[in-house]
Amino acid sequence: MSRTIRAYLAVAAVAFALIGVNAMLHPAAAVAGIGLGADGVAGLNEIRASYGGLQLAIALVAATGLVWRPARLPALAVSTVLCTGMALGRLVSLAVDGLPPAPMLLWLSLELLATIIGAALLLRNRHLAPVQPHSTPNLGTGETTSPN
């Protein structure tokens, strides 16, 4: 697999880890610049979960693909789909809510770039995806049956 995929996953792992750690350690500061408040325990809890834990989980997926070859394409796919979802949410907000502050436009640009690069890498390397015949476990014997 290409070094480009590993570079993509490395950048994703580091970026999402930095965002996640920052939100875990400094939740109010992490969202202060984007117009969100961390009012009370519920607000802090939500920031730590969505901007902390979820971002760290995405970083873990990317890092797993970086170090474990069989997980490389699935990690690329997951990272790309998640960036696509974030970009889609921002585009919907842009259309419905209007022009956001400059930091949100920067995040949108980075998410779109990650989506485009990730999709291109997936298309370019689709021949590397494993194709396995469907098999069904037989719960009684523990054996698997194949349609062949």
C-alpha positions in Angstrom: 0.0 0.0 0.0 1.1 3.5 -0.7 3.0 5.7 1.6 0.4 8.3 0.8 -2.2 6.3 2.7 0.1 6.0 5.7 0.8 9.8 5.6 -3.0 10.5 5.4 -3.6 8.3 8.4 -0.7 9.8 10.4 -2.0 13.3 9.8 -5.5 12.2 10.7 -4.3 10.4 13.9 -2.3 13.4 15.1 -4.9 16.0 14.3 -7.8 14.1 15.9 -5.7 13.2 18.9 -4.7 16.9 19.5 -8.3 18.0 19.2 -9.5 15.2 21.5 -6.8 15.7 24.2 -7.4 19.5 24.2 -11.2 19.0 24.6 -10.7 16.4 27.4 -8.2 18.6 29.3 -9.6 22.1 28.6 -13.3 21.7 27.5 -14.4 25.3 28.0 -11.3 26.7 26.1 -11.7 24.1 23.4 -15.1 25.4 22.3 -14.8 29.1 23.4 -13.5 30.2 20.0 -16.4 28.6 18.1 -19.2 30.2 20.0 -20.2 27.3 22.1 -20.4 27.4 25.9 -19.5 24.9 28.5 -22.3 25.8 30.9 -22.4 23.4 33.9 -21.7 19.8 34.2 -23.9 18.8 31.3 -22.1 21.1 28.9 -18.7 20.0 30.1 -19.8 16.4 29.8 -21.0 16.8 26.2 -17.8 18.6 25.1 -15.6 15.9 26.6 -17.7 13.2 25.0 -18.2 14.7 21.5 -15.1 16.8 21.1 -12.8 14.7 23.3 -13.7 11.1 23.4 -15.1 10.8 19.9 -12.1 12.6 18.4 -9.8 10.4 20.3 -11.7 7.3 19.0 -11.2 8.6 15.4 -7.5 9.1 16.1 -7.3 5.5 17.4 -8.9 4.2 14.2 -6.5 6.1 12.1 -3.5 5.1 14.2 -4.6 1.4 14.1 -4.6 1.6 10.3 -1.2 3.2 10.4 0.5 0.5 12.3 -1.6 -2.6 11.4 -1.6 -3.3 7.6 -4.9 -5.3 7.5 -6.7 -2.3 9.1 -5.2 0.2 6.7 -8.0 0.5 4.1 -10.8 0.2 6.6 -9.2 2.9 8.7 -8.9 5.1 5.6 -12.5 4.5 4.7 -13.7 5.3 8.3 -11.6 8.4 8.5 -12.8 9.6 5.1 -16.5 8.9 5.9 -16.2 10.8 9.2 -14.6 13.8 7.6 -17.3 13.7 4.9 -20.0 13.7 7.5 -18.5 16.7 9.3 -18.1 18.6 6.1 -21.7 17.8 5.1 -22.9 19.1 8.4 -21.1 22.3 7.9 -22.3 22.7 4.3 -25.9 22.2 5.5 -25.4 24.8 8.2 -23.9 27.2 5.7 -27.0 26.8 3.5 -29.5 26.9 6.3 -27.9 29.1 9.0 -25.7 31.5 6.9 -22.0 32.3 6.9 -20.2 31.1 10.0 -17.1 32.7 11.6 -13.8 32.3 9.8 -12.6 29.4 12.0 -15.6 27.3 10.9 -14.7 28.0 7.3 -11.2 26.8 7.9 -12.5 23.6 9.5 -14.8 23.1 6.5 -11.9 23.6 4.1 -9.8 21.0 5.9 -12.6 18.5 6.1 -13.4 18.9 2.4 -9.7 18.5 1.6 -9.5 15.3 3.8 -12.7 14.0 2.1 -11.3 14.5 -1.4 -7.9 13.1 -0.6 -9.3 10.1 1.3 -11.8 9.3 -1.5 -9.1 9.6 -4.1 -6.9 7.2 -2.1 -9.7 4.7 -1.7 -10.6 4.8 -5.4 -6.9 4.4 -6.4 -6.4 1.5 -4.0 -9.8 -0.3 -4.3 -8.1 -3.3 -5.9 -6.3 -4.0 -2.6 -9.6 -4.5 -0.7 -9.9 -8.1 0.3 -12.8 -10.0 -1.3 -13.9 -12.9 0.8 -16.7 -15.4 0.0 -19.6 -15.2 2.3 -19.6 -17.9 4.9 -22.1 -18.8 7.5 -21.2 -20.2 10.9 -23.0 -23.3 12.0 -23.7 -22.6 15.6 -24.3 -26.2 16.4 -20.9 -27.5 15.2 -18.8 -24.4 15.1 -17.9 -25.0 11.5 -18.5 -22.5 8.7 -20.3 -23.3 5.5 -19.6 -21.5 2.2 -22.0 -21.1 -0.8 -19.4 -22.6 -3.1 
